[in-house]
Amino acid sequence: MLALGGLVVILVVTLIPIPEQAASSAATPFLCLVCGQRGGVDVVLNILLFIPFAFGLRLSGIATKRVILASFLLTALVEFLQYTVVTGRDSSLSDILTNTLGGTLGALLAGHIDTVFRPSAPAARRFALAWTAVWLGVSGVTALALRPWAPGGPFLVQWARERPPHPPFGGKVTAASLEDVPLPPGHLPAGSQLPAPMRAGTMRLRVSVLTGLPASDWRPILILWHPGNEVLALSQSGHDLVFEGAWQATPLNFRPVAIRLDDALPSESGVPLELTAEVAQRTVRLSSSYGGGRSWSLQLSPSFSWSLVLPFDYAFGPEVHLLTGLWLAGFMLPLGLWWARVGLPLSVSLAWMAGTLFLGLALLPRLAGYPPVHWSEWAAATAGQVLGWACSRRAAYLPDRCDSPSIGAFSSS
């Protein structure tokens, strides 16, 4: 059932036509490895997409080599259909390689499921240390991706223009400035540079608008473009204001973090408003003059890794701490499970677990120049490790099927 469900998800995700992307997909070369503005996102998601399918096939007793071959043939078929039949879908060598890698990882994981859940003490120690390194690596990449980005020119400023597939803002932009430097629509003069404070991560974007009617999707109010990439953008989503900042995630081909101010715009059109987005010391503050003034601020965190690879538009609101907590708890759960089985005294294991949290939630953010992380990150990470420790007791009662030779790593049957 897992393999069938994974297959259905693969076919639905990859074979639905997207006509509005036909032009960009046609321009994507087949031999590219990190394709397009969100190439990093695609690489990660393509790997994850094939893991459940391959995992399910391997658990059903199919040999690892055959599962890997099935993953390759399936992705080759999908790429062929995307190239010949399905409108607006990219077909590339990157997809074939990353999908096959995902299938390989899923097959190997299923083949070693007993070792993962019921490892010996030496194996548990190796798993715990390796997973700690993975977490610190992911957090480190995120810390880099959320650093300020201030590219050189040329620049293009768009006021209330469409950004396919999103139609334009329904109102009117009357003025805009970045660090008190005017941002008129059109190409900025040759040699224009972004304000110097942006290189240090400080900026203030101010936009004056006459509102339009709210719509459910993102409607670009202002976009500052650097050739091939957005530098920053301000959009309307329903009654909310959305800001996409100038982060290193953009040149790294990940999805830049977007911040949301709820109920920042009215239902009526033609209402004059002042909209502001400010960034200072890794803290983003959005404000609107609507209703006497509304604002909200958020401190960026290296734990926002999950948002960099989302396959859809999403902007952080007050729920961001809950979502980040769920991510951290899930990431920490295997650590708790493995540290419970390393065979060390309880006090030593707990010290290692606490040290891991200190490295990822205190030392790394400080060294990367971020403010202290929100208390919920500490609580969620601790809860994840505690839950993993508790699950280690139940892992001893996994069904004997996990010991079946047919699930061996490279069974030929």
C-alpha positions in Angstrom: 0.0 0.0 0.0 2.9 2.4 0.7 4.4 1.8 -2.7 1.0 2.2 -4.4 0.3 5.4 -2.5 3.8 6.7 -3.3 3.2 5.9 -7.0 -0.1 7.8 -7.0 1.6 10.9 -5.4 4.4 10.8 -8.0 2.0 10.7 -10.9 -0.2 13.4 -9.5 2.6 15.7 -8.6 4.6 15.3 -11.9 1.9 14.9 -14.6 -0.6 17.7 -13.9 -0.2 20.3 -16.7 0.8 23.8 -15.8 0.2 25.8 -19.0 1.3 29.1 -17.5 4.8 27.7 -17.1 5.1 26.5 -20.7 7.5 29.3 -21.8 9.9 28.8 -18.8 9.8 25.0 -19.1 10.6 25.2 -22.8 13.7 27.3 -22.0 15.0 24.8 -19.4 17.9 22.8 -20.9 17.7 19.1 -20.5 21.2 18.8 -19.2 20.9 21.3 -16.3 21.5 19.9 -12.8 20.1 22.8 -10.7 17.4 24.2 -12.9 15.7 27.6 -12.6 15.2 30.1 -9.8 14.0 27.3 -7.4 16.4 24.7 -8.6 17.6 23.9 -5.0 14.0 23.4 -3.9 13.4 21.0 -6.9 16.5 18.9 -6.0 15.4 18.3 -2.4 11.8 17.7 -3.3 12.6 15.3 -6.1 14.7 13.2 -3.8 12.0 13.1 -1.1 9.3 12.3 -3.7 10.6 8.9 -4.5 11.6 7.7 -1.0 8.1 6.4 0.0 7.6 4.6 -3.3 10.9 2.8 -3.1 10.6 2.2 0.7 7.2 0.5 0.1 8.6 -1.7 -2.8 11.5 -2.8 -0.7 9.4 -3.7 2.3 7.2 -5.9 0.0 10.3 -8.0 -0.5 11.5 -6.7 -3.9 15.3 -6.7 -4.2 17.2 -3.4 -3.7 18.7 -3.4 -7.1 15.3 -4.0 -8.7 13.7 -1.2 -6.7 16.5 1.2 -7.8 15.9 0.1 -11.4 12.1 0.6 -11.0 12.7 4.1 -9.7 14.9 4.9 -12.7 12.4 3.5 -15.2 9.5 5.4 -13.6 11.3 8.7 -13.6 12.4 8.2 -17.2 8.8 7.6 -18.1 7.7 10.7 -16.3 10.3 12.8 -17.9 9.4 11.5 -21.4 5.7 12.3 -20.8 6.6 15.8 -19.5 8.8 16.4 -22.6 6.3 15.1 -25.1 2.7 15.4 -23.7 2.4 17.3 -20.4 2.3 21.1 -20.9 4.4 23.4 -18.7 6.5 20.7 -16.9 10.3 20.7 -17.0 12.1 17.6 -18.2 15.7 17.5 -17.2 18.7 15.3 -16.3 18.5 16.7 -12.8 15.1 15.1 -12.3 16.3 11.7 -13.4 19.3 11.8 -11.1 17.5 13.1 -8.1 14.5 10.9 -8.4 16.7 7.8 -8.8 18.7 8.9 -5.8 15.5 9.2 -3.8 14.5 5.7 -4.8 18.0 4.4 -3.8 17.7 6.0 -0.4 14.2 4.7 0.2 15.3 1.1 -0.8 18.4 1.2 1.4 16.5 2.6 4.4 13.9 -0.2 4.1 16.6 -2.7 3.8 18.2 -1.6 7.1 15.0 -0.7 9.0 15.8 -3.1 11.8 19.3 -1.6 12.2 17.8 1.9 12.3 15.2 1.2 14.9 17.0 -1.4 17.0 20.7 -0.6 16.5 23.5 -2.1 18.5 25.2 0.3 20.9 28.1 1.1 18.5 25.7 1.6 15.6 23.4 3.8 17.7 26.4 6.0 18.6 27.4 6.4 15.0 23.8 7.2 13.9 23.4 9.8 16.7 26.7 11.5 15.8 25.9 11.4 12.1 22.4 12.8 12.6 23.7 15.6 14.8 26.1 16.5 12.0 23.2 16.5 9.5 21.1 18.8 11.7 24.0 21.2 12.2 24.7 21.1 8.5 21.1 21.9 7.6 21.0 24.7 10.2 24.2 26.1 8.9 22.9 26.2 5.3 19.8 27.9 6.6 21.8 30.5 8.5 23.7 31.2 5.3 20.5 31.3 3.2 18.9 33.9 5.5 21.9 36.2 5.4 21.5 39.5 3.6 21.9 39.7 -0.2 22.8 42.9 -2.0 23.7 42.2 -5.6 25.0 44.8 -8.0 22.9 46.3 -10.8 21.3 46.6 -13.2 17.9 46.7 -11.5 14.2 46.8 -12.6 11.4 48.1 -10.4 7.8 46.9 -11.1 4.8 48.6 -9.6 1.6 46.5 -9.6 2.7 44.2 -12.4 1.9 40.5 -12.8 4.4 37.8 -11.7 3.2 34.7 -13.5 1.1 32.9 -12.4 0.1 35.7 -10.1 -1.9 38.7 -11.5 -1.0 42.2 -10.5 -2.1 44.1 -7.4 -5.6 45.5 -8.0 -4.8 48.9 -6.5 -2.3 51.6 -7.4 1.2 52.3 -6.2 1.8 56.1 -5.7 5.3 56.1 -4.3 8.1 53.8 -3.2 11.5 54.2 -1.6 14.3 52.0 -0.3 16.3 53.6 2.5 14.8 56.9 1.5 16.1 56.4 -2.1 13.1 56.6 -4.5 12.2 53.5 -6.4 10.3 54.7 -9.5 8.9 52.0 -11.9 11.2 50.9 -14.7 14.9 50.3 -15.1 17.0 52.1 -12.6 19.9 54.2 -14.1 23.0 52.3 -15.1 25.4 51.9 -12.3 22.7 52.0 -9.6 23.6 50.2 -6.4 21.5 49.0 -3.5 21.9 51.2 -0.4 25.0 50.4 1.6 23.2 49.3 4.8 21.6 46.4 2.9 25.0 44.7 2.7 25.0 44.6 6.5 21.4 43.3 6.7 19.6 46.6 7.4 16.9 48.0 5.1 13.6 49.9 5.0 11.2 49.6 2.2 8.3 52.1 2.1 5.4 51.9 -0.4 2.4 54.2 -0.7 -0.7 52.7 -2.2 -4.3 53.1 -3.1 -5.8 49.7 -2.2 -7.5 47.3 -4.5 -10.0 44.6 -3.8 -8.6 41.6 -1.9 -7.9 38.3 -3.7 -6.9 34.9 -2.3 -3.6 34.6 -4.2 -0.5 36.8 -4.0 -0.8 40.0 -5.9 2.5 41.8 -6.4 2.5 45.4 -5.2 6.2 46.1 -5.8 9.1 43.9 -7.1 12.7 44.8 -7.3 14.4 42.7 -9.9 18.1 41.8 -10.5 18.6 40.0 -13.9 17.0 36.6 -13.5 16.1 37.0 -9.8 13.8 38.9 -7.5 15.8 40.9 -4.9 12.7 41.8 -2.8 9.0 42.0 -3.2 5.9 43.3 -1.4 2.5 41.6 -2.2 -1.1 41.5 -1.1 -2.7 38.2 -0.2 -6.3 38.6 0.8 -6.2 41.2 3.6 -2.6 40.4 4.4 0.7 42.0 3.5 3.5 39.7 2.4 7.2 40.7 2.2 9.9 38.6 0.5 13.3 40.0 1.6 16.7 40.1 0.0 18.2 36.9 1.4 21.0 34.7 0.1 18.4 31.9 -0.4 17.7 33.5 -3.8 21.1 33.1 -5.4 21.3 29.6 -3.7 18.1 28.7 -5.6 16.0 28.1 -2.5 12.7 29.7 -1.7 13.3 32.9 0.2 11.5 33.3 3.5 8.4 35.5 3.2 6.9 37.3 6.2 3.1 38.1 6.6 1.3 40.9 8.4 -2.3 39.8 8.9 -5.2 42.2 8.3 -3.0 44.9 6.9 -5.3 45.9 4.1 -9.0 46.7 4.0 -11.8 45.2 1.9 -12.5 48.6 0.2 -10.6 49.8 -2.8 -9.1 53.3 -3.2 -8.0 53.6 0.5 -4.6 55.4 0.8 -2.1 53.4 2.9 1.5 53.5 3.9 3.2 50.0 3.9 6.6 49.5 5.4 9.0 46.5 5.6 12.1 46.9 7.8 15.0 44.5 8.5 17.6 45.1 11.2 19.7 42.6 13.2 18.0 39.6 11.6 14.6 40.9 12.7 11.9 41.7 10.1 9.1 44.2 11.0 6.1 44.8 8.8 3.7 47.7 9.3 0.6 49.2 7.7 -1.2 52.5 8.4 -4.6 50.7 8.1 -6.9 51.0 11.0 -4.7 53.4 13.0 -1.6 51.3 12.4 -0.7 47.6 12.5 2.6 45.9 12.8 4.3 42.6 13.5 7.9 41.5 13.8 9.8 38.2 13.6 13.3 37.2 14.4 14.9 35.0 11.7 16.3 31.7 12.9 18.5 29.0 11.5 15.7 26.6 12.4 13.5 27.9 9.6 15.1 25.2 7.3 11.7 23.6 6.4 10.5 26.8 4.7 13.3 26.9 2.2 12.1 23.9 0.2 8.3 24.4 0.3 6.7 23.6 -3.1 4.1 26.4 -2.7 3.9 30.0 -1.7 3.8 30.5 2.0 4.4 33.5 4.3 5.3 33.3 8.0 2.7 34.6 10.4 2.3 34.0 14.1 2.0 30.3 13.5 5.6 30.1 12.4 6.8 29.0 15.9 4.4 26.1 16.0 5.5 24.9 12.5 9.1 25.3 13.3 8.6 23.5 16.6 7.0 20.5 14.8 10.0 20.5 12.4 12.5 20.5 15.2 10.6 17.9 17.3 10.6 15.5 14.3 14.3 16.1 13.6 15.3 15.5 17.2 13.2 12.3 17.6 15.7 10.0 16.0 18.5 11.4 18.2 16.5 10.6 21.4 15.9 7.1 20.1 19.6 6.4 19.3 21.0 8.0 22.4 18.8 5.8 24.5 20.6 2.8 22.9 24.2 3.8 23.0 24.9 1.9 26.1 26.3 4.9 28.1 25.3 5.9 31.6 22.1 7.9 31.7 23.8 11.0 32.8 26.3 10.8 30.0 23.6 10.3 27.4 21.6 13.2 28.7 24.7 15.4 28.6 25.3 14.5 25.0 21.7 15.3 24.1 21.8 18.7 26.0 25.1 19.4 24.3 23.5 18.8 20.9 20.8 21.3 21.6 23.3 23.9 22.8 25.3 23.5 19.6 22.3 23.9 17.3 20.2 26.4 19.2 22.7 28.5 21.0 26.2 28.4 19.6 25.5 28.1 15.9 23.0 31.1 15.8 25.4 33.2 17.9 28.4 32.5 15.6 26.2 33.2 12.5 25.1 36.6 13.9 21.5 35.7 14.8 19.6 36.7 17.9 18.7 34.1 20.5 16.2 31.6 19.1 12.6 31.6 20.3 11.9 29.6 23.5 9.6 27.3 21.6 12.5 25.9 19.7 14.2 24.8 22.9 10.9 23.3 24.1 10.1 21.5 20.8 13.7 20.1 20.4 13.7 18.8 23.9 10.3 17.2 23.5 11.4 15.5 20.3 14.4 14.0 22.1 12.3 12.8 25.0 9.7 11.3 22.7 12.5 9.5 20.8 13.9 8.2 24.0 10.5 6.8 24.9 10.0 5.3 21.4 13.3 3.4 21.8 11.6 1.2 24.3 8.8 0.3 21.9 11.3 -0.2 19.0 12.4 -3.4 20.8 9.0 -4.9 19.9 9.1 -4.3 16.2 7.5 -7.2 14.3 9.8 -10.0 13.5 9.2 -9.2 9.8 12.0 -6.7 10.2 14.4 -9.6 10.7 13.2 -11.4 7.5 16.1 -12.1 5.1 13.9 -10.9 2.3 14.3 -7.4 3.6 18.1 -7.6 3.6 20.0 -4.7 2.1 20.9 -6.3 -1.2 18.7 -9.4 -1.3 18.6 -10.8 -4.9 15.2 -12.4 -4.6 
